[in-house]
Amino acid sequence: MTTPERPEKRCRRAAPPPPPDIPDDLLLSDVLPRLPVKSLARFKCVCRSWRAAVERDPALVRRHLALSRAAVPPSMLVVPCKEFYCDDVPKEMSFHRLILGNNTAPGAAAELVFRNAWPDGVRQDGAVPTHCDGLVAIAASGDRVLVCNPATRELVVLPPASRDALDDCSPPPVALGYDPRRNRYVVARCFYRKCYVHEDVASGEVWLVHYDIGHETFTLGGGVSSGWELTADPPHAVARETRPVCTAEAFYWCTAAAGVVRQPSNKLLRFGLRDRAFEVLPFPPGADFVGGADHLTELAGMPCYVRPATDTAFEFWVANEDGKWEWSLRCRVDFVDYGESVGVEAMVVVAAAGDEMVVAADHRELYVYDVRRGSVRRVVDMEEELEYEGPDWSTCEYRGDLLLHHVVPYVESLVSIGRCNYTRTKTTNK
């Protein structure tokens, strides 16, 4: 007679074999790059090799960045702030990630990614953020520029830049881009060494009659000797109310609008990161940049010029640098169902995937334009309908007439700003 097996013996026999070990090269090339930065920050504690890979392996950083760029639906970074003429200058910044999906609706939540105190205050009306590969640059009060990676919560304050003669109006905007020749990220800013303002009492028109404008760059991670480096001066005055556009190898600045500086015609200035020189380029046919009506943004990695075609419609012109400088009309978006005041303050393309283009208008509302169907729909009012999560996952209040909601494209990345002679601040994030 056969003796029956004991239950614990049957369990041991039925247990599956242990899973095979994942080779380190496969783990680093295909597994870790697919994880969010928050998870990778925790996994650095597993072992020294993982920590070294997450912090210093350029191949892992590049692979993770490439996968983040290809993520669908795309995400964006919302930076709510008070206007610069408010008496209460904000003492901290917060960055909120928003992913627009099919279920985005009023009451949608914008995840708090990073929050940090800045004791001197940030006059964020003029300090429009610029973004490149997960890094964000903002002009703070005075001559200071902040650069941060919201995903890794790394924040640095660059050394003092050149004094700007118009800083009492608003801080000069900054550009942020990548220089492939030197494999470095570069921050750039235009500033006025001196200027003289003339006002016509009868007409109320104000313009600069004399000015001396400069341009400087700062290379991130350039070592302990890094500092702001002066370049050739811009050939024309630069419009301060317009965000510069950053592409793979160049920064683009709009020349000052009529009524600010009297010059024959407004042009587009291109500062090449390879030759570190300025080039004067034309705007689209018939266009002459007018602040508050025309806007400069980015679409598909190239400068995009947005100008009104009617009281409610805007034309989106995209530049092409393939061999020669040309403009082509990408689309015409009509906001007729949403009033005539749409796009008066800003019109920024923050994402484009397939036939859809996400546009932020007037620092407040997000729209989606279907290029194939030629239709536009409002997705969310960032002031009235978007819920901003606080440090304890509570809801922050970003309401009121004196608020702006800056939006930039966003990809989560492991890109490190680098260690050199920066002033580091204490993180107060959740």
Secondary structure, 3 states (H helix, E strand, C coil): CCCCCCHHHHHHHHCCCCCCCCCHHHHHHHHHHHCCHHHHHHHCCCCHHHHHHHHHCHHHHHHHHHHHHCCCCCEEEEEEEECCCCCCCCCEEEEEEEECCCCCCCCCEEEEEEEEECCCCCCCCCCCCEEECCEEEEECCCCCEEEEECCCCEEEECCCCCCCCCCCCCCCCEEEEEECCCCEEEEEEEEEEEEEEEECCCCCCEEEEEEEEEEEEEECCCCCCCCCEECCCCCCCECCCCCCEECCCEEEEEECCCCCECCCCCCEEEEECCCCCEEEECCCCCCCCCECCEEEEEECCEEEEEEECCCCEEEEEEEECCCCCEEEEEEEEECHHHCCCCCCCCEEEEEEECCEEEEEECCCEEEEEECCCCEEEEEEECCCCCEEECCCCCEECCCCCCEEEEEEEECCCCCCCCCCCCEECCCCCC
